[in-house]
């Protein structure tokens, strides 16, 4: 029995050595929904190696000195949950980061601003009545115990992201004939399988769930990580205000939003490596 356990350990060690070219260490999983959100991270990777599992491509390498595994999830909760399940099962990351764009909910925020998630929650899971949706908790399928409605992001990761953001030089946002630097706030991000382009909807999210931003993946990732005990953080850069101008704003602000979100993730990867 001892020899069998030892052989399994050696096999795992050799697998990581082959993948990364050095002794194993803490790995950070980094996910994003769209190609532009991941391109800058892919470009900054060293010692890259790709592997495909169940039709999801994972790229392993070193990002700002940190051992990472990257994957593009695709849009929506199901795609995000599938990629998250695979990365947790096959790569056993020490923590998981999600980076990408989102719609702004807080009226004080504008396209280009960044939201460091303190918690994530669904805005489309609950009881639908003729005039409203009452948000309810999901349930752990194994224990049958209700999950929290708000899945808290790891407080240490939140603090680290806030700390590194203060020393970064973000791309400026061009609007109304002037340039400005993005605001950086920490707050709640809500998730649903819809592209929100409705001021009444954003007002409801802000009023009822105290949300700063809305997107389509974060709470699914948060639920999985919370159930599996893996620290996670969702970082979103606003591409629009989730109102009637949302589609046009996405086209105008997508790239700068994706770039600034990726810049924060790269800096956070370096901070995690220094703290190991």
Secondary structure, DSSP 8 states (H G I E B T S, - for coil): -HHHHHHHHHHHHHHHHHHHSS-----EEEEESSHHHHHHHHHH-EEEEEEEETTEEEEEEEETTEEEEEEE--SSHHHHHHHHHHHHHHH--SEEEEEEEEEE-STT--TT-EEEEEEEEESS-EEEETTEEEE---B-TTT--B--SSEE--HHHHHHHHHHHTT-----EEETTEEE---EEEEEEEE-SS----HHHHHHHHHHH-EEEEESSHHHHHHHHHHHT-EEEEEEEEEE-SSTTHHHHHHHHHHHHHHHHHHHHHHHHHHHHHH-
